[in-house]
Amino acid sequence: LLTQSWASSKSTGITRLRYRHMDANKTFPGDFTFVGLFTHNKASGFLFSVICATFFMAMMANGVMIALIHIDPHLHTPMYFLLSHLSFIDMMYISTIVPKILIDYIVGKGTISFAACTAQYFLYMGFVGAEFFLLGLMAYDRFVAICNPLRYSVLMSRRVCWLILASSWFGGALDSFLLTPITMSLPFCASHKINHFFCEAPTMLRLACGDKAIYEMVMYICCVVMLLVPFSVVITSYVQILVTVHQIKSEEGRKKAFATCSSHVIVVTLFYGAALYTYMLPQSYHTPLKDKIFSAFYTILTPLLNPVIYSLRNRDVAGALKRVIAKHRGACNVERK
């Protein structure tokens, strides 16, 4: 009996050791640690200042854009209605990432809880997804303005504008609700060190252990839909625009048509280009440094570039800003008198 008992306890002990060995590389949800953008060297302070300035300039520029579109009656058109919501989305998704980066640098500790990482991932995917769809559907507005100018008020009615906006938010929310549970339910490895500056999909996948083929396939399909559906709308719209512009005989008319679309084309190229690298290229082409550079470009820099591009290349926005400044100066002069 003693021999059997000893053999049974030995067998149980070996079994427990096996389970412990199997679970050694997997942990329950806990805190993650960001490697971040900053390293403890002389350039980190300069990089912190640049990111801090970029964040506040982006918030201010997008806020001014929204205020101008709301105040000036000349900008109460479908294009600027959609543009104001683009600025709002930019303000939202840069706010889900950059404040955490700046606080981590000041505190000197780049940790984030599992719940906070999930929330950041959820909000980021929702806002960025909404911007993908909104930028794609804004190409339809440019298509109508150039190819069907006489029917513009009908084809881009207030109801259509709200439908475009609702579709964009629905697409972003669907993307967020699909990908967040898939990604955050992965069995993460014992090392919770994220070689990135926020909880992004490709980085979280690299942190997971075990067989990730199903997760990668589902995520790839979701990202293809999220990127290619709006991108196909952009391509289709601008093919029709090019055909229409080619048929315009006057040089002035062509220049006006290109000026109407140039700002949107630049923004789409910058935003979609960086996103295509992040979500469409196979993991073998990715490195942590490249991921950080491209992610920083379209999550930190693009929200600042969007209002700058639209304001510098748009006479209506510049005119609205001048009218608001002149009106403010006039009100100040009246108060002084």
Secondary structure, 3 states (H helix, E strand, C coil): CHHHHHHHHHHHHHHHHHHHHHCCCECCCCCEEECCCCCCCHHHHHHHHHHHHHHHHHHHHHHHHHHHHHHCHHHCCHHHHHHHHHHHHHHHHHHCCHHHHHHHHHHCCCEECHHHHHHHHHHHHHHHHHHHHHHHHHHHHHHHHHHCHHHHHHHCCHHHHHHHHHHHHHHHHHHHHHHHHHHHCCCEECCCEECCCCCCHHHHHHHECCCCHHHHHHHHHHHHHHHHHHHHHHHHHHHHHHHHHHHCCCHHHHHHHHHHHHHHHHHHHHHHHHHHHHHHCCHHHCCHHHHHHHHHHHHHHHHHHHHHHHHHCCHHHHHHHHHHHHHHHHHHHHHHC
